[in-house]
Amino acid sequence: MKLQVLAVLFVASLIRSTFGFGEALVAVPLLALMIPLEVAAPVAALVSITVASLVIVQDWSEIHARSAMWLVLSTLIGIPVGLLLLTMVAEPIVKAILACVIIGFSAFSLLNKGQYQLSNDRTAWLFGFSAGVLGGAYGMNGPPLVIYGTLRRWSPQHFRATLQGYFLPASLAVMGGYWLAGLWTPAVTRYYLLSLPAVMIAVLVGRSLNRRMRGPSFLVYVHSGLAVIGAILLAQALGL
């Protein structure tokens, strides 16, 4: 069982280190099949903090600090709205709408080869706020950030590093919540420490893969990943 857990965390960390996002599709859902969810979620959060920290140390010069700052600040404003949304709107409705937006955006971008783009950070607050709303309501803050990065035409290296500049404080806040709730248990620490060698190797391999990517092919990978996320959300919304 421990080897299976390590394999999942390695793959999740490799995806995150290569593309800058996407590990959430792998980590918690698969870990929850092997270990209790109250252990899986904090372990995934600790691994997320570790990956983000390592990437920032490796490539801090690649971070668009201004973009990351606006995204983080506006996310903090959006989180309370998301918590309110959680109590007022049925989850399947929100997931279905979000899925359609993501799939539609990805399909449009792939067909038009990403001709539309944002030239500055003026609208960063909108994407950060949306991430905060979705994160506060359903723990799905990633898609708006990924869409923003693709619209800004960040290089694969800037994309990977800047998203970690966002995810690090976000993951620290989540882990703080788990700690306050008493979910940071010895079992969480044990699985995390066992996973560290695999996670570090995954980060190094992911960085190497990321640096071999070029803009056009990277955008195809990112939009394809977004389409998969949208399809999963739509399936969840429809109860499939």
Protein Blocks (a to p, Z undefined) as FASTA:
>chain_A
ZZmmmmmmmmmmmmmmmnopajlmmmmmmmmmmmcfklmmmmmmmmmmmmmmmmmmmmmm
mpcfklmmmmmmmmmmmmmmmmmmmmmpcfklmmmmmmmmmmmmmmmmmmnnomaccfbf
klmmmmmmmmmmmmmmnopaklmmmmmmmmnopafklmmmmmmmmmmmmmmmmmmmmmmn
opacfklmmmmmmmmmmmmmmmmmmmmmmmmpcfklmmmmmmmmmmmmmmmmmmmmnoZZ
